[in-house]
Amino acid sequence: MVERMLKFTNLPQKTPEKRAVSLRREDFAEIYKEFDTRGATDQASRCSQCGIPFCSVHCPLQNNIPDWLKLTAEGRLEEAYEISAATNTFPEICGRICPQDRLCEGNCVIEKGFSSVTIGAVERYITDTAFENGWVKPIRPSRERAESVCIIGAGPGGLAAAEALRQRGYQVHVYDRHDRVGGLMIYGIPGFKLEKEIVLRRTEWLIDGGVTFHLNNAVGETESFAALRARHDAVLIATGVYKAREIGGPGVGLPGIVPALDYLIASNRKGLGDNVPAFDDGSLNAAGKKVVVIGGGDTAMDCVRTAVRQGAASVTCLYRRDRANMPGSLREVANAEDEGVVFTWLSAPEAFLGDDHVRAVRAVRMHLGLQDASGRQSVEPIAGSSFNIEADLVIKALGFDPEDMPHAFGEPALKVSKWGTITVDHRHFMTSLPGVFAAGDIVRGASLVVWAIRDGRDAAASIHQHIQQRASVAQAAE
């Protein structure tokens, strides 16, 4: 180990090379180039192999990161992939879109002067190499089970559960209202962070492994929730949260003020070759416009960087706190700044100006005040500090809330929290309806893809336990 590892003392941190800003502003291709073998091996060898791996502790999936870093440094990539895939359904996707600076890399114990190990880039390299070499095999259960499980939602949580249940031999049926598999991974996350071929590759892998998809199927409309419960031995609700949080203020209803997800879906659909009238008529297209994005999370970063690529005349991000208090990845902020986005910190909208279309955002300067109960500083407006920002398109990226699930599914007995998320027993993911489980954002609220994967895998284990217990009771009664 001493020979191969601990090289952070003489090797600097190096991320994969980025494409030139002038090139990446022109298309939606991923901005990072691939590691070559030498680059990945060198960066993996910087791992200190510490006794308590805080990178793993702070990964929602508790990935065995030091183990696959060591195997990569030793050139044992197929074994590295097997270790990585054992805890993560989509390591190549997490390697691309996880905010590693807030999770694994941000908790690397290497002295800050040396900078952390580039965990995400190595993770991506391992699985991309595995696909190239045919090491990623379709799911082949040791035995097939007669029981079937219905999963509502083909996003990361639902797909992670589908893989885990299929590995156990269940007949897995995934229902989704969209025409493609992937949820926000296909429609919400832009290609410059996650090229769609990566998601489609995993979709084919799941299909080859025996997972059945029912697309263009809005449960509660196309098919009743009650019918699905009757047809399957268990149901998992993994729909995510999509309803945009609203913003107040005079003029908020003016044309030209749009929700972030509507904007991102239009852009992604256009990139996938779909007919998108709202993009073609300009209502969800930033080309030539002065764009203001309100919010400071990863969705806001996706919006500002999409607007740049669509040819916006200018792009401004308006955020009520400062850079240090942004909820999104600071790496994404840096990428956005490189691409020409202007950040207006400590500012919040108070009105939207215009007659028949938005023409400006009136904002007010904010001051960080005392910490609240969560430890986060409050924000307070500064009197007399209002100013205007010209805008032809305003994008609201303030987060997401759940749909009215009991109403949508026609199941008033499905209990929800005061926030509208589905209430579950957090040990077993069971809802108030017997045999019905829920996981991911629809339970925890809008969160990260990696947390949805964790919840999906854990919920699958609980579903398996539930079906096994029910079978044991039935046998005992015979």
C-alpha positions, -999 to +999 in steps of 0.1 A: +000+000+000+028+024+009+043+019-026+010+026-044-009+049-021-003+080+001+011+100-029-008+131-019+026+143-005+042+146-039+013+145-064-010+176-067-047+173-071-057+173-108-092+171-121-100+159-157-093+187-182-122+210-190-132+219-225-124+255-234-151+280-223-155+293-258-164+257-270-186+246-241-207+277-243-217+266-278-232+231-270-246+208-243-218+183-243-202+174-209-176+200-200-151+176-184-129+153-206-123+117-196-094+108-173-068+087-191-055+056-174-024+073-160-044+103-147-070+081-129-043+059-115-022+088-102-052+106-086-064+074-070-030+069-055-033+102-036-057+085-012-043+083+023-062+051+031-071+066+065-085+045+094-118+063+095-127+072+059-148+103+062-154+103+025-174+071+030-191+083+062-203+114+044-215+096+013-253+088+015-246+054+000-216+047+023-196+038-008-164+019-001-144+047-016-109+039-003-112+003-015-120+012-051-094+040-051-067+015-040-078-010-067-077+017-093-042+027-083-032-009-086-047-012-121-074-037-109-103-018-126-127-047-130-125-054-092-128-016-086-160-016-106-175-046-087-168-028-053-183+004-066-214-012-081-220-032-049-233-001-031-243+022-059-268+015-087-255+043-109-218+051-100-211+067-134-241+091-129-231+100-093-196+106-105-209+132-128-236+150-109-231+145-071-219+177-054-187+160-042-174+192-028-203+190-002-201+152+004-171+128-001-144+152-014-154+179+009-147+156+039-114+141+026-089+142+055-059+151+033-046+185+045-065+212+027-032+226+013-029+194-007-066+194-019-088+164-017-087+133-038-108+137-070-132+110-060-161+118-084-139+118-115-123+084-106-157+070-099-169+080-133-138+067-150-142+032-133-177+026-146-172+041-180-143+018-184-164-011-172-190-004-198-164-001-226-148-035-216-181-054-212-178-059-175-213-045-168-235-076-171-273-076-173-291-086-141-295-124-139-313-135-107-303-168-092-340-177-093-372-161-106-400-153-081-436-153-089-443-121-069-444-088-087-437-053-075-451-021-090-428+010-089-444+044-097-418+067-110-388+060-133-364+084-116-333+075-097-351+063-066-375+041-085-348+027-108-325+019-078-353+000-062-361-018-095-325-030-098-323-042-062-357-061-065-348-076-098-315-089-084-337-108-059-358-123-087-390-103-084-410-094-115-406-056-115-429-032-133-421+005-134-448+030-143-440+066-154-460+095-169-432+105-192-422+088-225-386+081-214-370+065-184-349+085-160-371+112-145-350+143-137-319+126-149-332+127-184-355+158-183-342+180-155-304+178-156-287+194-186-264+174-209-234+195-200-235+177-166-250+144-177-252+134-213-284+116-221-266+086-236-254+077-201-290+075-188-302+056-219-273+031-214-285+023-179-321+021-192-311-006-217-292-024-189-324-026-168-345-037-197-320-064-206-321-075-169-359-081-171-373-048-157-406-039-175-414-003-181-449+012-187-443+047-201-468+074-209-487+060-179-499+086-154-511+066-124-545+080-114-553+089-150-541+063-174-545+036-148-560+036-113-538+033-082-563+007-068-559-015-099-521-015-095-524-024-059-547-053-068-523-065-096-490-065-077-478-079-044-463-045-033-462-010-046-434+016-042-442+053-048-411+070-060-425+099-080-402+127-067-414+163-063-420+186-092-444+214-082-425+247-083-424+268-052-440+302-059-427+336-053-447+367-043-446+403-052-463+427-076-461+417-113-454+380-105-480+369-130-465+387-160-457+366-191-420+358-193-418+346-156-414+308-158-407+278-134-372+263-136-384+228-144-406+239-173-376+257-187-352+228-182-376+202-196-382+222-227-344+225-233-337+188-226-366+177-248-354+199-276-319+183-272-335+149-274-351+158-308-387+163-296-411+188-310-413+216-283-436+244-293-428+265-261-392+264-271-397+272-307-420+301-300-395+316-276-415+314-244-391+288-229-360+298-249-334+322-237-319+330-271-311+368-274-328+376-240-317+392-208-322+364-183-325+366-145-326+333-125-338+336-090-324+310-066-291+296-054-293+258-056-281+233-082-313+238-103-305+275-105-270+267-117-285+243-143-308+272-155-281+299-158-257+276-176-285+264-200-293+300-208-257+307-217-258+278-242-290+290-257-274+323-266-288+346-240-278+383-243-269+383-205-275+359-176-278+371-140-283+349-109-301+367-081-296+351-047-306+365-013-276+351+006-239+352-001-216+327-019-206+310+014-243+303+021-253+289-012-271+255-010-257+245-044-223+231-054-196+258-053-180+239-082-210+246-103-209+283-093-173+285-105-182+268-138-211+293-143-188+322-136-163+309-161-191+308-187-201+344-181-229+343-156-231+373-133-240+366-096-258+393-077-253+382-041-274+393-011-303+404-032-339+394-034-368+402-058-395+425-045-414+432-077-415+424-114-419+453-138-436+454-172-469+459-189-478+429-211-444+411-205-418+412-178-391+439-186-372+441-153-369+427-118-369+452-089-346+437-062-336+448-028-302+444-011-302+419+019-283+418+051-273+385+069-286+386+104-286+364+135-286+326+132-320+308+134-327+276+152-310+256+124-279+276+127-284+294+094-282+332+094-315+350+087-318+375+059-332+410+063-338+436+036-319+469+037-342+498+036-339+521+006-316+497-013-339+488-042-325+485-077-336+472-111-322+444-133-334+444-169-350+410-178-369+395-208-370+361-191-372+354-154-367+318-142-379+308-107-356+282-092-367+283-056-371+245-051-400+220-054-429+208-034-449+175-037-481+172-057-513+164-038-507+126-038-539+114-021-560+134-046-538+124-076-540+087-067-576+087-055-565+073-022-576+095+007-562+070+032-527+077+020-514+099+048-492+129+041-472+152+063-479+189+068-454+196+040-473+173+016-447+146+016-459+110+020-457+098+056-438+065+061-424+043+089-388+054+084-375+020+094-395+001+068-407+028+043-442+015+046-470+041+041-504+042+059-516+017+032-506-020+038-482-032+011-476+003-002-441+019+003-427+053-006-391+065-010-370+094-023-380+130-026-417+122-022-408+113+014-378+135+023-386+165+001-364+178-027-330+164-023-300+149-042-300+120-067-277+101-044-302+102-016-329+090-039-307+060-048-300+052-012-337+054-003-347+033-033-322+005-023-333+006+013-370+005+004-364-025-019-349-044+011-380-036+031-403-047+003-385-080+001-388-085+038-425-076+037-432-101+009-412-128+026-430-123+059-464-124+042-454-157+024-443-172+058-476-163+074-495-178+045-475-210+047-481-213+084-518-209+079-520-238+055 
